[in-house]
Amino acid sequence: MSTAKTVLVVDDEAPIRMALDRMLQEWGYRVQQAASATEALEVMLAQPASIILVDLIMPGHDGFWLMERIREKWPTTPIVVITGADEQDAIEKSRRDGAIDYVLKPFERELLRQAVSRAEAALGGPPTS
């Protein structure tokens, strides 16, 4: 387990964070959680994650704000957007802001797994089976 990648889950909804935490651990990842964009930056400064799953719509600073800060300090960290905003503009903006993939809420387990696998592949590691 020492080679397990760490995934930071950033979402203001605790039930979503917990569900993602359980799934990611089942798939062999270590998981960190943050309930806001500001908390996510604090977590990254303390112990940077390999992959970040970020919600776009959160109170305070949104996911776009967070992605901008992540790109400044950790430019190669893969970001997967998890959002309930099924708007083409938001999806396109997240891609322009550096998201490697996005998954719409309520997310399907297999689509999420594929997105996280693509993020891990972007790190140069083997995809999760």
Helices and strands as residue ranges (DSSP letters): E 6-10, H 14-26, E 30-34, H 37-46, E 51-54, H 63-73, E 79-83, H 88-96, E 99-104, H 109-122
